[in-house]
Amino acid sequence: MIANRLLYLVRHGEATADGELTDAGREQARLTGARLASVPFASVQHSPVARAAQTAALITAHLPGVPVEQTPLAGDYVPYVPPEDELPAFARGFLDGYSPAEIAEGAALIEAAQARYTAPAEHDTHELVVTHNFLIGWLVRHALDAPPARWIGINQANCGITVLLYRAGRPPSLVSFNDLAHLPERLRWTGFPPQLHV
């Protein structure tokens, strides 16, 4: 019997420019917690960044007894900087504000995050990671075996739910992407480019 490792990825709720959740972001997080309350999570991990930590606290209020851990692996970092000739035209200059040290740190973190989150499990496991757009984009790209530069432009709305499945001897599966069914229309698509709202 092949074990299923289901990785649930949630982007933090809507936040202000200073990184704190807005009222809408707090409501998004509470509704996400209610939506996920019946999932038998083995663990919850979250970014140390305030907006993600606050989102995780509101979600895990619906998950009593589930171990919760803060980890830099779920943080807000650049996972990979493509060579200039691999950057899509729309992304030129997108990563210019990051220092060489930040880029190196991101490369080390994504290697560790990928090892931690994408390995097959020994038994059926459900895990939740409350994180940021970049990590979700990278893990979706990885699951689809897309070129490394393709993480740029994979966007996740605030408190959208993405689920990836890992099984030994099989390629990863994208079970669901950016699921917003748990949010009313007024709370959907925040943090997502306006031209992509559907």
Secondary structure, DSSP 4 states (H G I P E B T S, - for coil): ----EEEEEEEPPPB-TTSPBPHHHHHHHHHHHHHHTTS--SEEEE-SSHHHHHHHHHHHTTSTT--EEE-GGGSS-------GGGS-GGGTTTTTTS-HHHHHHHHHHHHHHHHHHHSPPSS-EEEEEEE-HHHHHHHHHHHTT--GGGGTT----TT-EEEEEE-TTS--EEEEEEE-TTS-GGGSSTTS-GGG--
